[in-house]
Amino acid sequence: QARDKDSAGWCHVVEFMDQDGKQQQWLMPRSLLAGDSSELIRELLSRGYFMVRSKESKDYLIGYLSTSVTSRYTLVANTGWHGDSFVLPGGEVGSKHDRDPFLLINAKPTVPPGGTLESWREQIALKCVGNSRLLLSLSVGLVSPLLALANAESGGVHLFGKSSRGKSTAGFIAASVWGKDLLSWRATDNGLEGIAARHSDIGFVLDEIGQVDARLVGEVIYMLANGRGKGRAGRDGKDRKSQTWRLMYLSTGEFTLSEHMGSARVRAKAGQEVRLINIKADAGQDMGIFEQLNGFEAPDKMADGLQAATRAHYGHAGPEFVRHVVANRRDCRDQIAAFSEQLRAQVDMAKADGQVQRVANRFALIGSAGEIATKAGITGWPEGFAIRAAIVCFESWRKEWSPGGSREAEKAIEQVRGFIQRHAARFDNGTDHHVPQNRAGIFRGNEYWIFPAIFKEEVCDGLSFATVAGALEDQGYLLLGTNGERQARRRIEKKQSRFYVISDAILHDVE
């Protein structure tokens, strides 16, 4: 028997071999034992159960399923941490306890692991040594069970670049930690909710971001990072519990998130780009994602060899990592803190923007996962390699992020610059004898005087006024008033008026 932690949803846990010889498990609602039980039989038959069509067989089956059972499970909706225990799709990992064991609702049949942990280590993990993107990808595959211990937010890492650069190879390597399949971005947000809940504290790999609607992907990024699905009403009108999760995922694609969203004329927000971190797949060694071939003749041979290995050796490292973390939670917390401090000491965080700090913390946690797995004897890597790879990839991300550290500030300045460039004809330059139609402001000398209403409604369109004004002020493009106020007085038509005054240096300071 099974029920949830609130002693509701009672059911029988029914297991049988279907007609393909596969083990099936069904959480049979006890309400199906009421009436003539035809619905119960229909559900069993639809799941591949074979029975002789006779009254005696039916009566015997119903009698058997009606028998009282003393052993019980507690049903949980998500994989991952539940108290001190960790629920995997195939069962619970935890210490001895007095309570009933946990059982996952709607668990999908698990694929038996391929090869052994030792063969996975030899054929996959050790082949990643010397390759920062591969080490990071495998560490992303491991890191999700550590999120709860570190009280860290969910999020993703996105490897982008031209095709045939090894992104899929990195995806298969990350996926081999738990299984062998890559999931597709080609799914509705509702579908991804269920996938995320079934992979909570485990993670997954989403292949080819170009397959998801560019108009919707930004909201999906927020949903996955926030760890909660949409609220919905049940058939009775009452609110149903939203699905929840906590995970880190790896994404691949030819384009960055902002490039993909831009194809649909949607502007990516800085918060989205912090939640899904863009990393160039090309490691800069003229070998695509690879930096070291580790015995392979060429990059394409290495990609083919590693992908073939992931089809044969998979599914051992993740469960073994969970067993280690469950048994050593306190030590793992201490190691996370130490490795995080190591990363922060090796990258300049003294004046880093809050967004950069958040991303650095994520890279530190990913590197910690690789190092903890190494200390546990899972990867076979030399100590320090995983955190070093995290530092290399962090610096690669940081180089592309923003000179000032804040992507929001950079976007704000880009938006103001673009407004002035596109609407130059809307500024009265004092040389013509007519007022421009739909005038946005005045251009005098080397200054653009923008009317306050135009600045707030059009220039700041989609961004907060505080973000835009603060970014302009920090970079010296916003010329302040005599008392330091953001609106400055300028004389026009024989009287003083207030404007947001932008220096034309904003048009010239472009790399």
N, C-alpha and C positions, 0 to 999 in steps of 0.2 A: 504494500500500500504506500501511497505518497500523498502529501499535501504541502501547502506552502507554509511559511513561517507564522502566518496568521491563522493556521488551522482551517484554511478554506481550500476549495478546489480538490477535494478528495478524489483519488483515482487508483486504479490498479496498474502496476507496472507489468505489462504483458510482453514477454519475449518469445519469439519463435523463428524457425527457419522458413524463409519463403521458398517459392518454387524454383528460384535460381540458386538455392543453397546459401543465401545471404542471411545473416542475423538481422532480424528486425526487432525494434523496440517500440511499443505503443503505450502511451499514457491513456488508459481507457477510463473515461469518466464513469463513475459508479452509477450515475443516473441512467446509463444505457441498459442497466439490468432491470429497469422498470418496464412494464408493458410486455409486448410479445418478443422483445429482444431482436427484432428483424434488423434494426439499425445497427446493432452490435455486430451481427453476422455480416452485414454489408460492409462495415468498416474493415473487418478482418479480411474479407475476400479482396477488397480493393488494395490491401497491403501485401497480397501474394500468399495469404494463408490457404492451404488446401484442406478440404474436409469432404467426407463422404456425404452425399445429399440424402440423408435419412432422418426420420424423427428421432431415432435413438441417438444418432451422432450429435444432433443439435441439442437434445436434452442433456446428454453427457457433458458437452462443451459448456453449456450455460451453468450446469451444476458445478462444474470445476471452477469456472470464473467467479461464481458466487461464494466460493469457499472462503472463510475468514483466514486472513494472513497476518501473522504477528510481526514480521519484519517490516520496517518502515523507512522511507526516505523523506527528506525535506526538499521540496522543489525550489530551485532558483532559476531566474530568468536569464542570467548572464554567466559566461565563463569568468574565470579570474578569482580575485580575492573575496572570500566570505569569512570574516573573522581571521583566524590564524591559518585557515586552510585555503587551498587553491583548487578551483574546479576546472578541470580540462574537459574537452568534449567527450573523452573516453572514460572519465572518472575523476575522483577526488584525490588530491595529493595533500597530505597533512599528517599531523601527529595523532596519537591515540586520543580519543575523546569519549565522553559519555553520551553525547547526543546522537541522533540519527544521522547517517551520512547524507551528503548533499547529492542531488540528482538534477541534471540540467534539463530544463523544459525544451522541447523541440530540438534536441541534439541531432545533428546530422550524422549519418554513418561515418565513422572515422576510417581513413585510408591507412592500411597497415604500413609501418615505416619500411623504407627500403635500405638494404645494406645494414651496416652497423654504425655505431657512433665512431668507432675507430676508422672505418672506411670513409665515412663522411669527413672526418678530420684530415685524413691523408689526401683524399681526392679533391676536396673543396676548400676547407678552411686554410690549410697550409699553402694552397696555391694563391691565396689572396695576399700573402705577405709581400710587402713592398709596393702595394697598390692601394693608395689612400681611399679611393672611391669604393673599392671592393670591401676593404676592411670596415669602412663606415656602413656600407649597406648591410653586411652581415651583422654588425652591431645593432643597426636599426631593427633587424629581425629579432634580436634578443631582448631589446630594452623594455618592452611594454610591461613585463611583470615588476619592473622597478618604479614605475610611475607612482604607485600608491605609497611605496616606502619613502620616496622623495617628495611626496605631496606636490607632484609636478602636473602641469596641464597636458592635455592631449595635443597632438599636432602631427605634422608630416614633414618629410624630406622629399624634394622633387628633383630628380636628376634630369637635366634637359640637354638637348644637343641634336645635331643632325643624325639621321638614321645610320645604322651600321657602325656605331661608335661604342657599342658594348653596354648600352643601358639595359637591354633585356637580360643580358648575362648577369648584371648586378641584381636585377629583379629576381631572377631564378635562384641566385645565391642566397638572397634574403629569405625567399620563400622556403628554401630547403631546411631552414631551422625548424619549421613545424610541419611541412609537407612538400608538395612539389608544384602546386598550381598558382598561377598569377590570376588575380581577379581583374575584371575590366572596369574602366571608368564608365563604360556604356551601361549605365544603370540609372534608374530614377532615384531621387533622394529618398523616397519611401523604401526602395529596395536596399539602398545602402544603410538605412537605419537597421534593418534586420541583420545585414552582414556585420555591421559594427558591433551589435549586441552579441552576436555569436562569436566574435573575436575579441571581446573585452579582455584587457590585460594580456592579450596575445599578439594582436596586430595582424597586418596583412600587407600585400603588395598590390597596388592598382596600376595597371599597365596602360600607357598611351592616353594622356590627358586630353588629346585632341578628339577623342571619341565622345566626350561629354559635351552637352550643349554649353557653348561659351557664355550664354546669358544666365545660366543657372549655376555654373561651377563655383562662383564666389560664395553663394549662399550654402552650397554643399560643404565648402571648406570651413565656414563658420560652424555648421552643424556638427561636423566630425570633431572639431576642436572643442566645442562646447560640451560634448559628451551626452547629449540628450536629444531625442527625437521630438517630433511635433506632438502637441496635445490633441487628442481625438476623443470623440464621444462614441460610446458603444451603442448597440441596438436599442438599449433601454433609455438612451439619452444621457446617461451618467458618464462622467469623465473616465476614460481608460488611462491606466498608468502609462506614462511615456517610457519608451525604451531608453536605457542608459548604457553607457560604456565608458571605458578609459583605455586609450591605446595610442601607439605611435605607428604610423604607416609609411611605407616607401612608395613614391609615385615616380613614373617615368613619362617622358614625352619629348617631342621635338622642340617645343616652345616653352617659354616661361609661363607662369600663371598670368601675368599682366599682358603678355603678347597674345595668349589665347583669348582672354577676355576682350582685348582690344579688337580682335577680329569681328566681334559683334558690337563694336562701339560702346563697350562697357568699360569704365575705368576701374582698375583693381585698387582696392583700398590697402593702405599700409598694414592694417590689422590682418588682412587676408594673407599678405605676403610674409608676415611674421609667423602666421600659423602654418603655412606651407612654404618651407624654405627652399629657394631655388639654388641649386648647385650645378655648375657646369660639369657635364659628364666628361668632357675632354680634359685630361690631366696635364696637357701641355708638353707631351713627349713625342708627338707625332705618331702615337699609337692608340689614339682614341682614349678610352677610359683607362687603358693599361699604362703602367709605368715600368713594370718589370715582368718579363715573360715566364720566369720560373720553369725553364725547361721546354717550353713550347717554341716552335720554330718561328711563328709569326703571330701578330695580334688576332687574325681571323682564326688561326688554329687554336689559339688559347680560348677564344670565345666559344668555338665549337666543342672543344674538349670539356670546358667547364659546364656548358649546358648539358652535354651528354652525361656528365657526372651527376648533375642535380636530378636527372631522371632515374638514377640508380641508387643514390645515397641521400636519404632525406628523412625528416621526421623524428630524429633522435635528440638533437641538441636542445631544442626548446623544452621538452619535458624534463630532460636532465638538468637544465638550467633552473627550472622551477623547483625541482626537488632540492637543489643546492640552496636556493634562496629561501625556501620554506624552512629549511633546517638551520639557516644561518642569517636570520633577518637582521639581528643587531649588528653583526659584523658587516653585512652588506650596506647598511646605512652608514656605518663609519667609513667604509671604502668609497661610497658615493661622495661623501663630504671631502675626503682626502683627494680624490681624483678631480673633483670640481675645483678645488683650490689650486691643484697643479695646473689645470688648463688656464684658469684665470690669471695665474702668476706668469704664464708664458705668453699671454696676449695682453695688450694694453687696454685695461678696463678703467683706468683712472678717470677719464673724461667721457666715457662711453655713454651714449644715449640709452634711455630705458629700453628701447626696442632691441638695441644691440646686446644689452645685458640679458634680455629674455632669450635671445637666440644663442648666446654664449652658454647659458645654463642648459639649454636643450642639447647642444653639442657635447657639453661636459657629461651629461647623463648618458648619452649614447656611447661616448668613449668609456664611461664607467662600466657599462654593460659588457663591452668587449673585454675589459680588464678583469672584471669579476669572473667571467666565463673562463678566461685564461688561467686565473689562479685556481679555479675549480678543476682544471685539467680537461676542459671541454674543447677549446680551440687548437691547442698546441702552439699558439703564437708566443714569441718572446714577450716578456712583460714590458709594458710601455708602448707597444706598437699600436694598440687600439686608441689610446688617448692621443698619441702623436698624429694618427690619421684624422682624428676629430679636429685637432688644431689646424692641420693643413686645409681641411674642407671648410672650417670656419673662416679662415683667412681668405679663402677663395670666395666665399659668400660675401664677406665684409668688403672686399675690393669692389664688388659689383653693386653694393647696397647704396651708399651715399657718402660723399666726402664728409658731410657734417654729422653722419651717424643716424639721422632720422629720415626715414623714407617719406614720412608725412610732410616734413619741412621741404624736402626736395620736390615733392609733387606740388606743393603749394606754390613754390617759386616758379616751377615749370608752367603752372596754370596762369599765373599773373603775366609771365613773359609771353605766353601764347595769346592771352587776351589782347595785350598791347599790339602784338604783331598782326593779329587778325583784324583788329578794329582801329587801325591807325587813322583811317579816314573819318572816324567819329570824334577825333580830337581837333579842336579849334587851334590852328597853329599861328593865327594872327596875321598871316600873309594874304589870305583870301578875303573877299569882301562879302562872304555869306557864312551863315552859321551852319555847320554840318547837320545833316538830318540825324535825329536820334543821338544827339551829342552825348558822349560819355565823359568828356572833360576838356581840358585845355593843355596844350603843349607849349611850353616856353623855355627857351634856353636848352637845358638838358634835363628838364623835369616834366613828368606827366602828372597833371593835377586831376585827380579822378573824383567825381561827385560822390559823396558818402553813400547815397542810395544805390548808385550804380556799382560801387565797390562791394557793398554787402550783398546785393541781390545777384549781380552778374559775375563779377570777378571772383567772388568766393563760392560760386555755384557748386554745390555738392560737398564743400569743405566748410569747416567751422571758421567763423571770423577770427577767433583767437589763434587758431593754427596758422592762418594765412598772414595775419598781421605780425604775429610773433616771429614767423620765419623771415619775413621781409625785414623786420627790425634787427634780428640777430645778424643778418648778412649785410646790414647797412644800406639796403635799398629803399627802406621807408624813411623819409626825411621828417623828423619830428618837429613839433611846435617849440616855441621858446621855453615853455615850461616842461618839456618832455612828453607832452600829450601826442597821441598818434595822429590826430587831425591837426594840420598846420594851416595857418592863415596865409592867404595870398590875395593880392589886390587884383580885382577884375571889374571892369566897367565902373571905375571910380569908387569902388567900395570893397571892404575886406570880406572875404568869404572863406569858409573852411573846406579843405579838401584832404584826401589821402594823397600825399605827394610821393611819387615813385621816381627815383633817379633812373636816367636812361642807361646807367651802367648795367642794369639788369639785362639789357639786350646784348651787351658786349661780353659779359663774363660767361661765355659758353665754350666748353671744351670742344 
